[in-house]
Amino acid sequence: MFNKSSLCLVLSLSAAIAHAAPLAPNDVKALLDRIREKRASAPQVQADFQEEKTIKMMNKPVVSSGKVWFQPPNKFRREVKGSSPSVTVSDGQQLWIYYPKFNSAENYQLGKRSPLDAGIAALTASLDLEGVEDRYNITAANEEGHHVLQLLPRAASLKRMLQQFTLYLNESMQVTRTEMLQPNGDR
């Protein structure tokens, strides 16, 4: 016989399956084509964001907000407001991070197999889907009015920074939410 916890588990799994309708590989490709078509008509992206980082070593999540701009293939600007403000800018060859509270800046070279290259690839995954199939194993589902793309890195260098990246897109193919899981369990 089922005990209460077995019944709860079965009901939870049934509810999860009912809400998520996995897409077949051809449908995933068609969804990526729709996203690319939408992006081609307006390649620059600008968005406000709210970020919540869950770090194992801290009791409470770190919450921040700001604005991000992206221009394909690899130019972006990210401004973080709040108690730890920063401005991160990249032209695809260099990355600058400015910390206004400390009036200090950092500069990094990209594209020379730097560990930062994998981090930038993870950061821009939701903004530039060109070649995403080469860098990630992709599955997708339709869930509660959203398209959900799950990206699992292929390259070892990216796997060291990122275990899983999930994108939630509305019917207009706009990213409404992202979730990043790092190998150490931080989100």
GUGUKE-390277 format. One record per atom (N, C-alpha, C): residue number from 1; x, y, z; residue in three letters. Coordinates in pm, whole numbers, plus 50000, padded with zeros to 5 digits. Example, Ala and Ser with C-alpha at 12.3 -4.5 7.8 and 13.67 -1.06 7.14 Angstrom:
// GUGUKE-390277
R, k, u, v, w, r
R, 1, 51319, 49431, 50780, ALA
R, 1, 51230, 49550, 50780, ALA
R, 1, 51320, 49670, 50780, ALA
R, 2, 51285, 49775, 50708, SER
R, 2, 51367, 49894, 50714, SER
R, 2, 51290, 50003, 50787, SER
This chain:
// GUGUKE-390277
R, k, u, v, w, r
R, 1, 50083, 49881, 50000, MET
R, 1, 50000, 50000, 50000, MET
R, 1, 50087, 50125, 50000, MET
R, 2, 50025, 50235, 49951, PHE
R, 2, 50093, 50364, 49951, PHE
R, 2, 50085, 50427, 50088, PHE
R, 3, 50193, 50485, 50133, ASN
R, 3, 50185, 50567, 50254, ASN
R, 3, 50166, 50712, 50210, ASN
R, 4, 50151, 50802, 50304, LYS
R, 4, 50122, 50942, 50270, LYS
R, 4, 50234, 51005, 50188, LYS
R, 5, 50361, 50979, 50222, SER
R, 5, 50468, 51041, 50145, SER
R, 5, 50475, 50987, 50004, SER
R, 6, 50447, 50861, 49982, SER
R, 6, 50446, 50806, 49846, SER
R, 6, 50334, 50870, 49765, SER
R, 7, 50219, 50888, 49826, LEU
R, 7, 50107, 50951, 49758, LEU
R, 7, 50139, 51095, 49722, LEU
R, 8, 50201, 51169, 49814, CYS
R, 8, 50239, 51308, 49787, CYS
R, 8, 50339, 51315, 49672, CYS
R, 9, 50435, 51222, 49671, LEU
R, 9, 50534, 51219, 49564, LEU
R, 9, 50469, 51192, 49430, LEU
R, 10, 50380, 51095, 49423, VAL
R, 10, 50309, 51063, 49298, VAL
R, 10, 50227, 51182, 49251, VAL
R, 11, 50156, 51247, 49342, LEU
R, 11, 50075, 51364, 49305, LEU
R, 11, 50162, 51479, 49258, LEU
R, 12, 50275, 51502, 49324, SER
R, 12, 50367, 51609, 49284, SER
R, 12, 50422, 51584, 49145, SER
R, 13, 50467, 51462, 49120, LEU
R, 13, 50521, 51428, 48988, LEU
R, 13, 50414, 51439, 48881, LEU
R, 14, 50293, 51397, 48911, SER
R, 14, 50183, 51407, 48814, SER
R, 14, 50154, 51553, 48781, SER
R, 15, 50155, 51639, 48882, ALA
R, 15, 50130, 51781, 48859, ALA
R, 15, 50241, 51842, 48775, ALA
R, 16, 50365, 51806, 48803, ALA
R, 16, 50477, 51860, 48725, ALA
R, 16, 50469, 51816, 48580, ALA
R, 17, 50435, 51690, 48556, ILE
R, 17, 50423, 51640, 48419, ILE
R, 17, 50307, 51707, 48347, ILE
R, 18, 50198, 51731, 48417, ALA
R, 18, 50082, 51794, 48356, ALA
R, 18, 50112, 51937, 48312, ALA
R, 19, 50198, 52008, 48386, HIS
R, 19, 50228, 52147, 48354, HIS
R, 19, 50334, 52162, 48247, HIS
R, 20, 50425, 52067, 48234, ALA
R, 20, 50534, 52076, 48138, ALA
R, 20, 50511, 51976, 48026, ALA
R, 21, 50502, 52027, 47904, ALA
R, 21, 50486, 51941, 47788, ALA
R, 21, 50618, 51944, 47711, ALA
R, 22, 50702, 51839, 47725, PRO
R, 22, 50832, 51838, 47657, PRO
R, 22, 50814, 51845, 47506, PRO
R, 23, 50907, 51914, 47441, LEU
R, 23, 50903, 51927, 47296, LEU
R, 23, 50995, 51823, 47232, LEU
R, 24, 50954, 51773, 47117, ALA
R, 24, 51036, 51682, 47039, ALA
R, 24, 51154, 51761, 46980, ALA
R, 25, 51264, 51694, 46945, PRO
R, 25, 51381, 51764, 46890, PRO
R, 25, 51348, 51856, 46772, PRO
R, 26, 51261, 51814, 46681, ASN
R, 26, 51223, 51900, 46568, ASN
R, 26, 51149, 52024, 46615, ASN
R, 27, 51068, 52010, 46721, ASP
R, 27, 50996, 52125, 46776, ASP
R, 27, 51091, 52220, 46849, ASP
R, 28, 51195, 52166, 46911, VAL
R, 28, 51297, 52251, 46976, VAL
R, 28, 51366, 52334, 46869, VAL
R, 29, 51403, 52269, 46757, LYS
R, 29, 51467, 52341, 46647, LYS
R, 29, 51374, 52450, 46592, LYS
R, 30, 51247, 52418, 46577, ALA
R, 30, 51150, 52517, 46527, ALA
R, 30, 51137, 52634, 46625, ALA
R, 31, 51138, 52605, 46755, LEU
R, 31, 51130, 52711, 46856, LEU
R, 31, 51253, 52801, 46849, LEU
R, 32, 51372, 52742, 46837, LEU
R, 32, 51494, 52821, 46824, LEU
R, 32, 51490, 52907, 46698, LEU
R, 33, 51436, 52853, 46588, ASP
R, 33, 51422, 52930, 46464, ASP
R, 33, 51327, 53048, 46484, ASP
R, 34, 51217, 53028, 46558, ARG
R, 34, 51123, 53138, 46586, ARG
R, 34, 51191, 53247, 46670, ARG
R, 35, 51269, 53205, 46768, ILE
R, 35, 51340, 53302, 46852, ILE
R, 35, 51439, 53382, 46768, ILE
R, 36, 51514, 53313, 46682, ARG
R, 36, 51612, 53381, 46596, ARG
R, 36, 51544, 53478, 46500, ARG
R, 37, 51430, 53436, 46445, GLU
R, 37, 51354, 53523, 46355, GLU
R, 37, 51311, 53650, 46427, GLU
R, 38, 51263, 53636, 46548, LYS
R, 38, 51220, 53751, 46628, LYS
R, 38, 51339, 53841, 46660, LYS
R, 39, 51452, 53780, 46695, ARG
R, 39, 51572, 53857, 46730, ARG
R, 39, 51629, 53929, 46607, ARG
R, 40, 51615, 53869, 46489, ALA
R, 40, 51668, 53931, 46367, ALA
R, 40, 51600, 54063, 46339, ALA
R, 41, 51472, 54074, 46374, SER
R, 41, 51399, 54199, 46349, SER
R, 41, 51436, 54308, 46449, SER
R, 42, 51488, 54270, 46565, ALA
R, 42, 51531, 54366, 46667, ALA
R, 42, 51649, 54305, 46743, ALA
R, 43, 51770, 54307, 46682, PRO
R, 43, 51882, 54235, 46742, PRO
R, 43, 51934, 54294, 46874, PRO
R, 44, 51919, 54424, 46893, GLN
R, 44, 51965, 54482, 47019, GLN
R, 44, 51864, 54452, 47128, GLN
R, 45, 51915, 54421, 47245, VAL
R, 45, 51830, 54389, 47359, VAL
R, 45, 51862, 54486, 47471, VAL
R, 46, 51756, 54535, 47535, GLN
R, 46, 51770, 54620, 47653, GLN
R, 46, 51664, 54575, 47752, GLN
R, 47, 51704, 54554, 47876, ALA
R, 47, 51606, 54506, 47974, ALA
R, 47, 51647, 54545, 48115, ALA
R, 48, 51546, 54564, 48198, ASP
R, 48, 51568, 54577, 48341, ASP
R, 48, 51574, 54435, 48396, ASP
R, 49, 51649, 54415, 48502, PHE
R, 49, 51655, 54282, 48562, PHE
R, 49, 51654, 54291, 48713, PHE
R, 50, 51610, 54183, 48773, GLN
R, 50, 51624, 54163, 48917, GLN
R, 50, 51691, 54027, 48933, GLN
R, 51, 51793, 54024, 49015, GLU
R, 51, 51874, 53904, 49029, GLU
R, 51, 51873, 53860, 49175, GLU
R, 52, 51859, 53732, 49194, GLU
R, 52, 51867, 53675, 49328, GLU
R, 52, 51968, 53561, 49324, GLU
R, 53, 52078, 53577, 49396, LYS
R, 53, 52182, 53475, 49400, LYS
R, 53, 52171, 53399, 49531, LYS
R, 54, 52163, 53269, 49521, THR
R, 54, 52163, 53183, 49638, THR
R, 54, 52301, 53120, 49647, THR
R, 55, 52374, 53159, 49750, ILE
R, 55, 52511, 53112, 49769, ILE
R, 55, 52514, 53026, 49894, ILE
R, 56, 52565, 52905, 49881, LYS
R, 56, 52565, 52810, 49992, LYS
R, 56, 52624, 52867, 50120, LYS
R, 57, 52727, 52948, 50110, MET
R, 57, 52796, 52998, 50229, MET
R, 57, 52721, 53111, 50299, MET
R, 58, 52614, 53160, 50238, MET
R, 58, 52541, 53272, 50297, MET
R, 58, 52401, 53226, 50338, MET
R, 59, 52351, 53284, 50446, ASN
R, 59, 52218, 53246, 50496, ASN
R, 59, 52105, 53300, 50410, ASN
R, 60, 52123, 53422, 50358, LYS
R, 60, 52017, 53485, 50278, LYS
R, 60, 52065, 53504, 50135, LYS
R, 61, 51972, 53501, 50040, PRO
R, 61, 52009, 53529, 49901, PRO
R, 61, 52055, 53674, 49886, PRO
R, 62, 52144, 53696, 49790, VAL
R, 62, 52190, 53831, 49756, VAL
R, 62, 52099, 53880, 49644, VAL
R, 63, 52030, 53992, 49668, VAL
R, 63, 51935, 54045, 49571, VAL
R, 63, 51990, 54175, 49514, VAL
R, 64, 51985, 54188, 49382, SER
R, 64, 52027, 54311, 49316, SER
R, 64, 51937, 54334, 49196, SER
R, 65, 51946, 54454, 49142, SER
R, 65, 51868, 54486, 49022, SER
R, 65, 51952, 54579, 48936, SER
R, 66, 51905, 54598, 48814, GLY
R, 66, 51978, 54685, 48724, GLY
R, 66, 51924, 54680, 48584, GLY
R, 67, 52013, 54708, 48490, LYS
R, 67, 51975, 54715, 48350, LYS
R, 67, 52085, 54647, 48268, LYS
R, 68, 52046, 54581, 48161, VAL
R, 68, 52141, 54516, 48072, VAL
R, 68, 52110, 54556, 47928, VAL
R, 69, 52217, 54577, 47851, TRP
R, 69, 52207, 54605, 47708, TRP
R, 69, 52294, 54504, 47636, TRP
R, 70, 52248, 54458, 47520, PHE
R, 70, 52324, 54360, 47443, PHE
R, 70, 52312, 54390, 47296, PHE
R, 71, 52425, 54383, 47225, GLN
R, 71, 52426, 54397, 47080, GLN
R, 71, 52507, 54281, 47023, GLN
R, 72, 52442, 54198, 46939, PRO
R, 72, 52512, 54084, 46883, PRO
R, 72, 52634, 54128, 46802, PRO
R, 73, 52737, 54046, 46797, PRO
R, 73, 52739, 53913, 46855, PRO
R, 73, 52786, 53908, 47000, PRO
R, 74, 52859, 54010, 47049, ASN
R, 74, 52917, 53992, 47182, ASN
R, 74, 52941, 54121, 47260, ASN
R, 75, 52869, 54226, 47230, LYS
R, 75, 52885, 54352, 47304, LYS
R, 75, 52773, 54363, 47407, LYS
R, 76, 52810, 54396, 47530, PHE
R, 76, 52707, 54414, 47631, PHE
R, 76, 52750, 54512, 47739, PHE
R, 77, 52651, 54561, 47809, ARG
R, 77, 52670, 54649, 47924, ARG
R, 77, 52570, 54604, 48030, ARG
R, 78, 52617, 54594, 48153, ARG
R, 78, 52533, 54551, 48265, ARG
R, 78, 52557, 54645, 48381, ARG
R, 79, 52453, 54715, 48423, GLU
R, 79, 52462, 54808, 48535, GLU
R, 79, 52384, 54751, 48652, GLU
R, 80, 52453, 54733, 48764, VAL
R, 80, 52390, 54681, 48885, VAL
R, 80, 52377, 54796, 48984, VAL
R, 81, 52256, 54812, 49039, LYS
R, 81, 52228, 54917, 49137, LYS
R, 81, 52228, 54856, 49277, LYS
R, 82, 52206, 54939, 49376, GLY
R, 82, 52191, 54888, 49512, GLY
R, 82, 52314, 54905, 49597, GLY
R, 83, 52328, 54818, 49697, SER
R, 83, 52436, 54833, 49794, SER
R, 83, 52574, 54797, 49738, SER
R, 84, 52579, 54719, 49631, SER
R, 84, 52707, 54683, 49567, SER
R, 84, 52699, 54714, 49418, SER
R, 85, 52693, 54843, 49382, PRO
R, 85, 52678, 54878, 49241, PRO
R, 85, 52803, 54845, 49160, PRO
R, 86, 52780, 54816, 49032, SER
R, 86, 52891, 54793, 48940, SER
R, 86, 52842, 54816, 48797, SER
R, 87, 52937, 54840, 48710, VAL
R, 87, 52909, 54852, 48567, VAL
R, 87, 53006, 54758, 48497, VAL
R, 88, 52952, 54663, 48419, THR
R, 88, 53033, 54569, 48343, THR
R, 88, 53009, 54596, 48195, THR
R, 89, 53116, 54611, 48119, VAL
R, 89, 53106, 54642, 47977, VAL
R, 89, 53202, 54550, 47902, VAL
R, 90, 53157, 54499, 47787, SER
R, 90, 53244, 54418, 47703, SER
R, 90, 53221, 54450, 47556, SER
R, 91, 53331, 54456, 47482, ASP
R, 91, 53323, 54473, 47337, ASP
R, 91, 53353, 54341, 47265, ASP
R, 92, 53357, 54232, 47341, GLY
R, 92, 53387, 54101, 47284, GLY
R, 92, 53534, 54066, 47289, GLY
R, 93, 53620, 54167, 47304, GLN
R, 93, 53764, 54143, 47313, GLN
R, 93, 53818, 54173, 47452, GLN
R, 94, 53752, 54268, 47520, GLN
R, 94, 53791, 54305, 47655, GLN
R, 94, 53667, 54315, 47743, GLN
R, 95, 53689, 54298, 47871, LEU
R, 95, 53581, 54311, 47970, LEU
R, 95, 53629, 54410, 48075, LEU
R, 96, 53546, 54509, 48103, TRP
R, 96, 53576, 54607, 48206, TRP
R, 96, 53468, 54597, 48313, TRP
R, 97, 53510, 54602, 48439, ILE
R, 97, 53416, 54606, 48551, ILE
R, 97, 53455, 54726, 48636, ILE
R, 98, 53360, 54817, 48656, TYR
R, 98, 53383, 54938, 48736, TYR
R, 98, 53299, 54931, 48862, TYR
R, 99, 53363, 54960, 48976, TYR
R, 99, 53296, 54961, 49106, TYR
R, 99, 53293, 55104, 49158, TYR
R, 100, 53182, 55176, 49141, PRO
R, 100, 53177, 55318, 49178, PRO
R, 100, 53204, 55345, 49327, PRO
R, 101, 53163, 55255, 49415, LYS
R, 101, 53186, 55277, 49559, LYS
R, 101, 53334, 55285, 49592, LYS
R, 102, 53413, 55210, 49519, PHE
R, 102, 53557, 55204, 49546, PHE
R, 102, 53638, 55285, 49445, PHE
R, 103, 53569, 55344, 49348, ASN
R, 103, 53632, 55418, 49240, ASN
R, 103, 53747, 55335, 49179, ASN
R, 104, 53716, 55208, 49153, SER
R, 104, 53818, 55120, 49095, SER
R, 104, 53758, 55041, 48978, SER
R, 105, 53848, 54998, 48891, ALA
R, 105, 53804, 54923, 48773, ALA
R, 105, 53898, 54805, 48750, ALA
R, 106, 53843, 54703, 48685, GLU
R, 106, 53921, 54586, 48645, GLU
R, 106, 53908, 54572, 48494, GLU
R, 107, 54013, 54524, 48429, ASN
R, 107, 54011, 54503, 48285, ASN
R, 107, 54065, 54364, 48256, ASN
R, 108, 53994, 54290, 48170, TYR
R, 108, 54035, 54153, 48136, TYR
R, 108, 54034, 54136, 47985, TYR
R, 109, 54132, 54063, 47933, GLN
R, 109, 54137, 54028, 47792, GLN
R, 109, 54052, 53904, 47770, GLN
R, 110, 53974, 53902, 47664, LEU
R, 110, 53890, 53787, 47631, LEU
R, 110, 53941, 53721, 47503, LEU
R, 111, 53894, 53599, 47478, GLY
R, 111, 53922, 53533, 47352, GLY
R, 111, 54055, 53462, 47345, GLY
R, 112, 54125, 53451, 47456, LYS
R, 112, 54254, 53381, 47457, LYS
R, 112, 54245, 53259, 47547, LYS
R, 113, 54131, 53191, 47537, ARG
R, 113, 54103, 53073, 47619, ARG
R, 113, 54110, 53105, 47768, ARG
R, 114, 54072, 53226, 47799, SER
R, 114, 54067, 53271, 47938, SER
R, 114, 53951, 53204, 48009, SER
R, 115, 53962, 53178, 48140, PRO
R, 115, 53847, 53124, 48214, PRO
R, 115, 53726, 53217, 48205, PRO
R, 116, 53751, 53345, 48182, LEU
R, 116, 53640, 53439, 48168, LEU
R, 116, 53558, 53414, 48043, LEU
R, 117, 53619, 53358, 47939, ASP
R, 117, 53545, 53333, 47814, ASP
R, 117, 53424, 53245, 47839, ASP
R, 118, 53440, 53142, 47920, ALA
R, 118, 53328, 53052, 47952, ALA
R, 118, 53221, 53127, 48030, ALA
R, 119, 53263, 53213, 48122, GLY
R, 119, 53167, 53292, 48199, GLY
R, 119, 53088, 53387, 48111, GLY
R, 120, 53155, 53451, 48017, ILE
R, 120, 53087, 53542, 47925, ILE
R, 120, 52991, 53463, 47836, ILE
R, 121, 53032, 53346, 47791, ALA
R, 121, 52944, 53261, 47710, ALA
R, 121, 52817, 53226, 47788, ALA
R, 122, 52832, 53197, 47916, ALA
R, 122, 52716, 53164, 47999, ALA
R, 122, 52628, 53287, 48017, ALA
R, 123, 52690, 53402, 48041, LEU
R, 123, 52616, 53526, 48064, LEU
R, 123, 52536, 53568, 47941, LEU
R, 124, 52593, 53551, 47823, THR
R, 124, 52527, 53596, 47701, THR
R, 124, 52440, 53490, 47635, THR
R, 125, 52431, 53371, 47693, ALA
R, 125, 52353, 53262, 47633, ALA
R, 125, 52209, 53301, 47607, ALA
R, 126, 52149, 53374, 47699, SER
R, 126, 52008, 53411, 47680, SER
R, 126, 51993, 53530, 47587, SER
R, 127, 52102, 53599, 47558, LEU
R, 127, 52094, 53719, 47477, LEU
R, 127, 52129, 53693, 47331, LEU
R, 128, 52214, 53596, 47306, ASP
R, 128, 52257, 53565, 47170, ASP
R, 128, 52249, 53415, 47149, ASP
R, 129, 52150, 53370, 47076, LEU
R, 129, 52132, 53226, 47056, LEU
R, 129, 52202, 53173, 46932, LEU
R, 130, 52285, 53255, 46868, GLU
R, 130, 52359, 53206, 46751, GLU
R, 130, 52457, 53099, 46795, GLU
R, 131, 52454, 52986, 46730, GLY
R, 131, 52545, 52877, 46760, GLY
R, 131, 52521, 52809, 46893, GLY
R, 132, 52405, 52835, 46953, VAL
R, 132, 52377, 52778, 47085, VAL
R, 132, 52376, 52626, 47082, VAL
R, 133, 52335, 52567, 46970, GLU
R, 133, 52331, 52421, 46959, GLU
R, 133, 52472, 52361, 46964, GLU
R, 134, 52572, 52439, 46922, ASP
R, 134, 52710, 52390, 46925, ASP
R, 134, 52766, 52392, 47067, ASP
R, 135, 52719, 52484, 47150, ARG
R, 135, 52774, 52501, 47285, ARG
R, 135, 52695, 52428, 47393, ARG
R, 136, 52567, 52395, 47363, TYR
R, 136, 52480, 52337, 47466, TYR
R, 136, 52398, 52221, 47411, TYR
R, 137, 52366, 52125, 47497, ASN
R, 137, 52261, 52027, 47470, ASN
R, 137, 52132, 52097, 47513, ASN
R, 138, 52031, 52098, 47428, ILE
R, 138, 51911, 52177, 47453, ILE
R, 138, 51788, 52089, 47457, ILE
R, 139, 51708, 52109, 47559, THR
R, 139, 51574, 52051, 47565, THR
R, 139, 51478, 52167, 47588, THR
R, 140, 51352, 52145, 47555, ALA
R, 140, 51253, 52250, 47573, ALA
R, 140, 51119, 52190, 47611, ALA
R, 141, 51037, 52273, 47671, ALA
R, 141, 50902, 52233, 47711, ALA
R, 141, 50814, 52356, 47709, ALA
R, 142, 50684, 52333, 47701, ASN
R, 142, 50586, 52439, 47720, ASN
R, 142, 50530, 52422, 47860, ASN
R, 143, 50535, 52530, 47937, GLU
R, 143, 50497, 52522, 48077, GLU
R, 143, 50424, 52650, 48119, GLU
R, 144, 50299, 52637, 48155, GLU
R, 144, 50219, 52748, 48209, GLU
R, 144, 50235, 52877, 48129, GLU
R, 145, 50215, 52870, 47998, GLY
R, 145, 50219, 52989, 47913, GLY
R, 145, 50358, 53036, 47876, GLY
R, 146, 50460, 52959, 47909, HIS
R, 146, 50597, 52994, 47874, HIS
R, 146, 50662, 52881, 47795, HIS
R, 147, 50760, 52919, 47715, HIS
R, 147, 50850, 52822, 47655, HIS
R, 147, 50969, 52814, 47750, HIS
R, 148, 51009, 52695, 47786, VAL
R, 148, 51121, 52677, 47877, VAL
R, 148, 51231, 52603, 47803, VAL
R, 149, 51346, 52668, 47790, LEU
R, 149, 51463, 52607, 47728, LEU
R, 149, 51563, 52571, 47837, LEU
R, 150, 51610, 52449, 47835, GLN
R, 150, 51712, 52407, 47931, GLN
R, 150, 51841, 52381, 47853, GLN
R, 151, 51946, 52451, 47890, LEU
R, 151, 52075, 52438, 47822, LEU
R, 151, 52176, 52372, 47915, LEU
R, 152, 52236, 52265, 47866, LEU
R, 152, 52341, 52195, 47940, LEU
R, 152, 52470, 52209, 47861, LEU
R, 153, 52575, 52265, 47921, PRO
R, 153, 52698, 52291, 47846, PRO
R, 153, 52762, 52164, 47791, PRO
R, 154, 52823, 52178, 47673, ARG
R, 154, 52894, 52067, 47611, ARG
R, 154, 53044, 52070, 47648, ARG
R, 155, 53104, 52189, 47643, ALA
R, 155, 53249, 52202, 47663, ALA
R, 155, 53287, 52194, 47811, ALA
R, 156, 53399, 52129, 47837, ALA
R, 156, 53447, 52116, 47976, ALA
R, 156, 53471, 52252, 48039, ALA
R, 157, 53523, 52348, 47961, SER
R, 157, 53551, 52481, 48017, SER
R, 157, 53423, 52549, 48065, SER
R, 158, 53315, 52529, 47994, LEU
R, 158, 53187, 52588, 48033, LEU
R, 158, 53124, 52510, 48148, LEU
R, 159, 53144, 52380, 48149, LYS
R, 159, 53089, 52296, 48257, LYS
R, 159, 53149, 52332, 48393, LYS
R, 160, 53272, 52386, 48393, ARG
R, 160, 53333, 52427, 48520, ARG
R, 160, 53263, 52549, 48580, ARG
R, 161, 53199, 52629, 48495, MET
R, 161, 53133, 52751, 48541, MET
R, 161, 52981, 52734, 48555, MET
R, 162, 52926, 52643, 48477, LEU
R, 162, 52781, 52635, 48462, LEU
R, 162, 52737, 52490, 48450, LEU
R, 163, 52645, 52451, 48535, GLN
R, 163, 52590, 52315, 48526, GLN
R, 163, 52467, 52313, 48437, GLN
R, 164, 52383, 52415, 48453, GLN
R, 164, 52257, 52419, 48378, GLN
R, 164, 52211, 52564, 48367, GLN
R, 165, 52155, 52598, 48252, PHE
R, 165, 52102, 52733, 48230, PHE
R, 165, 51961, 52716, 48175, PHE
R, 166, 51863, 52777, 48240, THR
R, 166, 51723, 52763, 48198, THR
R, 166, 51669, 52900, 48161, THR
R, 167, 51605, 52908, 48045, LEU
R, 167, 51543, 53032, 47998, LEU
R, 167, 51393, 53014, 47990, LEU
R, 168, 51320, 53114, 48036, TYR
R, 168, 51175, 53117, 48025, TYR
R, 168, 51141, 53229, 47927, TYR
R, 169, 51066, 53196, 47822, LEU
R, 169, 51028, 53294, 47721, LEU
R, 169, 50877, 53300, 47712, LEU
R, 170, 50824, 53422, 47692, ASN
R, 170, 50680, 53435, 47674, ASN
R, 170, 50646, 53406, 47527, ASN
R, 171, 50519, 53419, 47493, GLU
R, 171, 50475, 53389, 47356, GLU
R, 171, 50535, 53484, 47253, GLU
R, 172, 50581, 53602, 47297, SER
R, 172, 50646, 53698, 47207, SER
R, 172, 50795, 53669, 47192, SER
R, 173, 50840, 53558, 47248, MET
R, 173, 50980, 53515, 47243, MET
R, 173, 51074, 53608, 47319, MET
R, 174, 51021, 53675, 47420, GLN
R, 174, 51103, 53760, 47507, GLN
R, 174, 51139, 53680, 47632, GLN
R, 175, 51265, 53690, 47673, VAL
R, 175, 51309, 53622, 47795, VAL
R, 175, 51245, 53692, 47914, VAL
R, 176, 51173, 53615, 47995, THR
R, 176, 51109, 53672, 48114, THR
R, 176, 51181, 53632, 48242, THR
R, 177, 51261, 53527, 48233, ARG
R, 177, 51331, 53479, 48353, ARG
R, 177, 51443, 53385, 48309, ARG
R, 178, 51550, 53385, 48384, THR
R, 178, 51657, 53289, 48362, THR
R, 178, 51697, 53229, 48497, THR
R, 179, 51745, 53108, 48493, GLU
R, 179, 51797, 53042, 48612, GLU
R, 179, 51930, 52979, 48575, GLU
R, 180, 52029, 53003, 48658, MET
R, 180, 52162, 52948, 48634, MET
R, 180, 52201, 52864, 48755, MET
R, 181, 52239, 52740, 48730, LEU
R, 181, 52287, 52652, 48836, LEU
R, 181, 52435, 52627, 48813, LEU
R, 182, 52515, 52659, 48913, GLN
R, 182, 52659, 52639, 48903, GLN
R, 182, 52696, 52502, 48959, GLN
R, 183, 52810, 52448, 48919, PRO
R, 183, 52850, 52314, 48965, PRO
R, 183, 52859, 52301, 49118, PRO
R, 184, 52886, 52410, 49189, ASN
R, 184, 52896, 52404, 49335, ASN
R, 184, 52761, 52416, 49404, ASN
R, 185, 52653, 52423, 49325, GLY
R, 185, 52518, 52431, 49382, GLY
R, 185, 52466, 52572, 49397, GLY
R, 186, 52552, 52674, 49378, ASP
R, 186, 52504, 52812, 49384, ASP
R, 186, 52411, 52838, 49267, ASP
R, 187, 52313, 52926, 49291, ARG
R, 187, 52217, 52963, 49187, ARG
R, 187, 52223, 53112, 49165, ARG
